[in-house]
Amino acid sequence: MKNDILKTLAMKAKNRMINKELRATYANTNIKIIDHHDQSFYNKVKEMMTDNIDICNPLKRLMDENKLMNLDARGKERYLLETIEKYQEARRELEKENSIC
C-alpha cells in the first residue's frame, strides 16, 4: 500500500509535467523548499550510498511514513517532490566529496 501511494504521486507529478493543461492548474502553487542542510537526512543518504546493497526505492527509506499519511493529496505530492530534491542534492554533495578524496 505504501509503495502504491508513492507510485501514484510520482505518476501524477509526471503527468503534470507532460500535460500543459495541468501545468496551468498548478502554476500558482507555492512549494516550500526543505532545508537542504538537514544533517540526519544527509547521513541516511550517505549510509545508503556507502552500503554495497542496491536499493530499489531509496525515497521510501528517506520519507517519514507518519508524516506522509497525515497529509492531504497535494501535501503528499509536495512532500514527495521535496524529498526527491533533497535526495538529489545530498547525492551530488556526496559524489563531490568522494571525487575530491
C-alpha positions in Angstrom: 0.0 0.0 0.0 2.8 2.4 0.9 4.5 1.7 -2.5 1.2 2.3 -4.3 1.0 5.8 -2.7 4.5 6.7 -3.9 3.8 5.4 -7.4 0.6 7.3 -7.6 2.2 10.5 -6.5 5.1 10.1 -8.9 2.7 9.4 -11.8 0.6 12.4 -11.1 3.7 14.6 -10.9 4.9 13.1 -14.2 1.5 13.7 -15.9 1.6 17.4 -14.8 5.0 17.8 -16.3 3.8 16.2 -19.6 0.3 17.8 -19.9 0.4 21.5 -20.3 -3.2 21.9 -19.3 -2.4 20.6 -15.8 0.6 22.9 -15.6 -1.7 25.9 -15.6 -3.7 24.4 -12.7 -0.6 24.1 -10.5 1.2 27.3 -11.8 0.2 29.3 -8.7 1.1 26.6 -6.2 3.8 27.7 -3.8 6.2 25.0 -2.8 8.3 25.4 0.3 11.8 24.0 -0.2 13.0 21.9 2.7 16.3 22.8 4.4 18.9 21.1 2.3 21.4 21.1 5.2 19.4 18.5 7.2 22.3 16.5 8.7 20.3 13.4 9.6 18.8 13.2 6.1 22.3 13.6 4.7 23.6 10.9 6.9 20.9 8.5 5.8 21.8 9.1 2.2 25.5 8.7 2.9 24.8 5.4 4.7 22.7 4.1 1.7 25.4 5.1 -0.7 28.3 3.5 1.3 26.4 0.2 1.7 27.1 -2.0 -1.2 23.5 -3.0 -1.4 21.3 -2.0 -4.4 18.3 -0.1 -3.0 15.2 -0.3 -5.2 13.3 2.6 -3.6 15.6 5.0 -1.6 12.8 7.5 -1.2 10.7 5.1 0.8 13.6 4.8 3.3 14.0 8.6 3.5 10.4 9.6 3.8 8.6 9.8 7.1 5.6 7.4 6.7 3.7 9.0 9.6 4.0 12.5 8.2 3.1 11.2 4.7 -0.1 9.5 5.9 -1.3 12.7 7.7 -1.0 14.9 4.6 -3.7 15.6 2.0 -3.1 14.7 -1.7 -1.3 17.9 -2.6 0.7 17.8 0.6 1.8 14.2 -0.2 2.9 15.3 -3.7 4.7 18.3 -2.4 6.5 16.1 0.3 7.5 13.6 -2.3 8.9 16.2 -4.7 10.8 17.9 -1.8 12.3 14.6 -0.7 13.4 13.9 -4.2 15.1 17.2 -4.5 16.8 16.8 -1.1 17.9 13.3 -2.1 19.4 14.5 -5.4 21.2 17.4 -3.7 22.7 15.1 -1.0 23.8 12.6 -3.6 25.5 15.4 -5.6 27.3 16.6 -2.5 28.5 13.1 -1.6 29.7 12.4 -5.1 31.7 15.7 -5.0 33.2 14.6 -1.6 34.1 11.2 -3.0 35.7 12.6 -6.2 37.8 15.0 -4.1 39.2 12.2 -1.9 
